[in-house]
Amino acid sequence: MAWALRARDRKVLVVDRGQRVTSSKVAAGIINPVTGPNLTKAWRFEQLWPAALSFYRSIQEQTGRQIFHQMPLVRLLDSGQQANKWSRRLQTPGYAECLAACPLDPGKNLRAEYGALTFDHAGYLDIREFITLTRDLLGDNWRNGELLEAEADGITLFCEGIAGAANPLFEWLPFKPAKGEILTLHIPGLEQDRIVNRGGVWLLPVGGEKFRCGATYHWGATDCEPTPEGRQEIETRLGRLLQLSHEVVDHEAAVRPVVRESRLLCGMHPAHGRIGFFNGLGSKGVLSAPFFAENFAEHLCGRGAIDPEVDLCRNI
Ligand SMILES: Cc1cc2nc3c(=O)[nH]c(=O)nc-3n(C[C@H](O)[C@H](O)[C@H](O)COP(=O)(O)OP(=O)(O)OC[C@H]3O[C@@H](n4cnc5c(N)ncnc54)[C@H](O)[C@@H]3O)c2cc1C
């Protein structure tokens, strides 16, 4: 929101607690066009993907720092049944367009006995770097601290992630916390420069022989403690994807802010005209935030309506 508003010449002050562990700081930041056992295309992907790409690229051009890494994603199929499902999916408009023009060989050391799909329109945002860069750019207009109430001047937007569930102004919203655990692995001998995904687990190459690997979903849990069960769940699933052994070098957890599955919500508070909300990014924040931040910023500048599918006042 800060970037979208500044691009429209609005003065922005960000107030942030600066917590070490947040959903954004723990997330892998992956954009994956087709997910889940049913190989479902992400909601409004055709629209959200180009918007995200142009948003992150424009920030890279303005700052000279790389934050978004476009990278193919290889989806290993789980069964013959799933392969048939994909053939049927291809009859639905929008699915064939997700596939890379030239399918890639999944590469060595992966379990690809039922075949694989390759998607070009994928990648990851280095969210920690994006936050650091934003803070550096804003300088004095980034304040570490607690935002307790609306500022006297201007408009106050609450973009609080899961902490929004405790905001008395928005306690009527049905937040559904979804704790996620994620590992960082050292995998000697794995040469892989694409994201690989199979049966509820993915591997993201982050340099050297290091990979991020995740993630769990624990609905209703609100703590950020990594657990032995979470680690076990990820490692068990990884065994279905990879033939090599690994070493765990880090294990983190945080809570995804979900209000409605896979769709964020934004807009003005129904009773307070100068208080707004941008939250519920769920597990697809990197894909969906740019498009809807631009849309909300346009609205705040008096140009057009909030997209009806995400407008806070129309969807609750
Ligand atoms: C394990 C895991 C893996 C994930 N993987 C992906 C992925 O691959 N792709 C993807 O798109 N998404 C992923 N996500 C989800 C992603 O993290 C979220 O969609 C997104 O980062 C949420 O961003 P946010 O800014 O809304 O919330 P947050 O990241 O929680 O940020 C909210 C900020 O507001 C601050 N704050 C809150 N209240 C106040 C207050 N009153 N005053 C001052 N500051 C306040 C907090 O300190 C925090 O800095 C993952 C999440 C997890 C946990």
The ligand as an ORCA input file, in Angstrom:
! r2SCAN-3c Opt
* xyz 0 1
  C       5.268    -20.619      6.696
  C       4.628    -19.621      5.774
  C       4.863    -19.710      4.410
  C       4.266    -18.812      3.547
  N       4.559    -18.905      2.217
  C       4.016    -18.019      1.354
  C       4.334    -18.078     -0.026
  O       5.117    -18.931     -0.462
  N       3.734    -17.178     -0.861
  C       2.880    -16.210     -0.401
  O       2.363    -15.425     -1.193
  N       2.572    -16.139      0.907
  C       3.115    -17.002      1.782
  N       2.809    -16.916      3.119
  C       1.811    -15.916      3.527
  C       2.385    -14.491      3.591
  O       3.312    -14.476      4.615
  C       1.260    -13.491      3.833
  O       0.342    -13.538      2.768
  C       1.759    -12.034      3.923
  O       3.129    -11.961      4.122
  C       1.053    -11.309      5.034
  O       1.526     -9.991      5.067
  P       0.861     -8.892      5.997
  O       1.667     -7.651      5.810
  O      -0.597     -8.823      5.796
  O       1.048     -9.447      7.504
  P       2.346     -9.555      8.397
  O       3.466    -10.113      7.641
  O       1.923    -10.238      9.649
  O       2.736     -8.061      8.729
  C       1.969     -7.251      9.593
  C       2.893     -6.212     10.195
  O       2.116     -5.298     10.960
  C       2.764     -5.095     12.218
  N       1.688     -4.699     13.158
  C       0.553     -5.384     13.460
  N      -0.222     -4.652     14.292
  C       0.435     -3.492     14.510
  C       0.150     -2.316     15.279
  N      -1.000     -2.174     15.969
  N       1.059     -1.310     15.288
  C       2.219     -1.416     14.580
  N       2.537     -2.497     13.824
  C       1.658     -3.503     13.802
  C       3.405     -6.439     12.532
  O       4.443     -6.254     13.471
  C       3.928     -6.829     11.146
  O       5.189     -6.280     10.894
  C       3.407    -17.784      4.033
  C       3.204    -17.678      5.400
  C       3.809    -18.579      6.267
  C       3.571    -18.434      7.750
*
